[in-house]
């Protein structure tokens, strides 16, 4: 495996582990925080690969519109929504309700 990709994935996982329960972030916000603004897709690949590891709340990462675009990478496509709802996040038609209020921006909350 490419060492640079492995290191990037681990940086993504470190940020994702900090997303508080009941909040969500986006692929793009995580990429921007890591200084790689154009690599939102790579963050998505990291999330897809994260299901093989414990302790990474991949269900808290959605696209910039609050859509559950990663749901098909869970063992059960409905698992992402169930996990979010268990944390009090309402989902309707695969979209986070009140997304703007629930959005957690690592650049704001982690202060590089």
LINQUI-V715515 format. One record per helix or strand. SS is the DSSP state (H for helix, E for strand). FROM is the first residue (numbers start at 1). TO is the last residue. If there is no record, write none. Layout:
ss->{SS/SS}
from->{FROM/FROM}
to->{TO/TO}
//
This chain:
ss->{H/E/H/H/H/E/E/H/H/E/E/H/E/H}
from->{3/24/27/40/58/61/67/71/79/91/95/99/103/106}
to->{16/26/33/52/60/62/67/73/86/92/96/102/103/109}
//
